[in-house]
Amino acid sequence: MKIKVFLLQNVKGLGNAKSIVSVSKGYALNYLIPKGLAKVVDEDTAETIVDESKNVEERRIAQAKKEKEILESKELIFKANAGAGDKLFGSITAQDIEDKIKKVLHIDIDKKKIVLDTPIKKLGVYTIPVKLYKEVQAELKVRVEKE
């Protein structure tokens, strides 16, 4: 027997968070619900949940756009020791950028959202993409100066 559940988190092979899926009753009652991954929905509550999830989605997008404005309006400046050829002693990583964003701009962004292929190892100005939410992406300016 199948029942409908509303996924509270992404479940690999089943669906993404905030979606309604049909699963076997045993899977839902013995695994998904006890682990806090889903909750049972009936026909009446399904429409309400879909409306609520749309509102949550709209709020997340609005928050991401607000964070994008803040990130793109500022420039993060890092002071670092550098040697010959403007090469840094060490490097600036996504973790360093995350910490600076929290400290200076007071925005909590996970370092995984900062798209930095390789750590910064030279002085200069860099434009670094930050994926805030789905299609909302900010271009963060980072300036690395000699100490």
C-alpha positions as CSV (number, residue, x, y, z in Angstrom):
1,M,0.0,0.0,0.0
2,K,1.3,3.4,-1.0
3,I,1.0,6.7,1.0
4,K,1.9,10.2,0.3
5,V,4.6,12.0,2.3
6,F,6.0,15.5,2.3
7,L,9.9,15.4,2.2
8,L,11.5,17.6,4.8
9,Q,15.0,17.0,3.5
10,N,16.5,15.7,0.3
11,V,16.4,11.9,0.1
12,K,18.7,10.3,-2.4
13,G,16.8,8.3,-4.9
14,L,13.4,9.6,-3.8
15,G,13.2,13.3,-4.1
16,N,14.1,16.8,-3.0
17,A,13.0,18.6,0.1
18,K,9.6,20.3,0.0
19,S,8.2,17.8,-2.5
20,I,5.4,15.3,-2.1
21,V,6.1,11.7,-3.1
22,S,4.3,8.3,-2.9
23,V,6.2,5.6,-1.0
24,S,5.3,2.3,0.6
25,K,3.6,2.6,3.9
26,G,6.4,0.5,5.6
27,Y,9.2,2.7,4.2
28,A,7.4,5.8,5.4
29,L,6.5,4.6,8.9
30,N,9.7,2.7,9.7
31,Y,12.3,4.9,8.1
32,L,11.4,8.3,6.7
33,I,9.1,9.6,9.5
34,P,11.2,8.3,12.5
35,K,14.4,9.8,11.0
36,G,12.6,13.2,10.5
37,L,13.0,13.1,6.7
38,A,9.3,13.2,5.9
39,K,5.7,13.6,7.3
40,V,2.5,12.0,6.1
41,V,0.1,14.1,4.1
42,D,-3.5,13.5,3.1
43,E,-5.3,15.1,0.2
44,D,-6.5,18.1,2.3
45,T,-3.2,19.0,3.7
46,A,-1.2,18.4,0.5
47,E,-2.5,21.7,-1.1
48,T,-1.7,23.6,2.1
49,I,1.8,22.2,2.2
50,V,2.5,23.1,-1.4
51,D,1.3,26.7,-0.8
52,E,3.5,27.0,2.3
53,S,6.5,25.6,0.5
54,K,6.0,28.2,-2.3
55,N,6.0,31.0,0.4
56,V,9.2,29.6,1.9
57,E,10.8,29.4,-1.5
58,E,9.9,33.1,-2.2
59,R,11.4,34.1,1.1
60,R,14.6,32.2,0.4
61,I,14.9,33.9,-3.0
62,A,14.3,37.3,-1.5
63,Q,16.9,36.7,1.2
64,A,19.4,35.5,-1.4
65,K,18.9,38.6,-3.5
66,K,19.4,40.8,-0.4
67,E,22.6,39.0,0.4
68,K,23.7,39.4,-3.3
69,E,23.3,43.2,-3.1
70,I,25.4,43.3,0.0
71,L,28.1,41.1,-1.3
72,E,28.4,42.9,-4.7
73,S,28.4,46.4,-3.0
74,K,31.5,45.6,-0.9
75,E,35.1,44.6,-1.5
76,L,36.9,42.3,0.9
77,I,40.5,43.2,1.5
78,F,43.0,40.7,2.7
79,K,46.5,41.7,3.9
80,A,49.1,39.0,3.3
81,N,52.8,38.6,3.3
82,A,54.2,38.3,-0.2
83,G,57.6,37.7,-1.8
84,A,59.1,38.1,-5.2
85,G,56.6,38.3,-8.1
86,D,53.8,39.2,-5.7
87,K,53.5,35.6,-4.7
88,L,51.9,35.0,-1.3
89,F,53.5,33.1,1.5
90,G,50.6,30.7,2.0
91,S,47.2,31.2,0.3
92,I,43.7,32.6,0.7
93,T,41.1,29.8,0.7
94,A,37.3,29.6,0.6
95,Q,37.4,29.2,4.3
96,D,39.3,32.5,4.7
97,I,36.8,34.2,2.5
98,E,33.8,32.7,4.5
99,D,35.4,33.9,7.8
100,K,35.9,37.4,6.4
101,I,32.3,37.6,5.1
102,K,31.0,36.6,8.5
103,K,33.3,39.1,10.3
104,V,32.9,42.1,8.0
105,L,29.5,41.8,6.3
106,H,27.8,39.7,9.0
107,I,26.4,37.2,6.5
108,D,26.5,33.5,7.2
109,I,27.6,31.8,4.0
110,D,28.9,28.2,3.8
111,K,32.3,27.9,2.2
112,K,31.0,25.3,-0.2
113,K,29.0,28.1,-1.9
114,I,32.1,30.1,-2.6
115,V,33.3,29.0,-6.0
116,L,37.1,29.1,-5.7
117,D,38.7,26.5,-7.9
118,T,42.2,27.0,-6.5
119,P,43.3,29.0,-3.5
120,I,44.5,32.6,-4.2
121,K,48.3,32.7,-4.2
122,K,49.1,36.1,-5.7
123,L,48.4,39.7,-4.9
124,G,45.7,41.4,-6.9
125,V,41.9,41.8,-7.3
126,Y,39.7,38.8,-7.9
127,T,36.1,38.4,-8.7
128,I,34.7,35.3,-7.0
129,P,31.3,33.8,-7.7
130,V,29.2,33.0,-4.6
131,K,26.2,30.7,-5.2
132,L,23.6,31.9,-2.8
133,Y,20.4,30.0,-3.8
134,K,19.5,28.1,-7.0
135,E,19.8,30.8,-9.7
136,V,20.9,33.6,-7.4
137,Q,24.7,34.1,-7.7
138,A,26.8,37.1,-6.5
139,E,30.1,38.3,-7.8
140,L,32.3,39.0,-4.8
141,K,35.3,41.3,-5.2
142,V,38.4,40.2,-3.2
143,R,41.5,42.4,-3.1
144,V,44.8,40.9,-1.8
145,E,47.3,43.5,-0.7
146,K,50.8,43.3,0.6
147,E,51.1,43.6,4.4
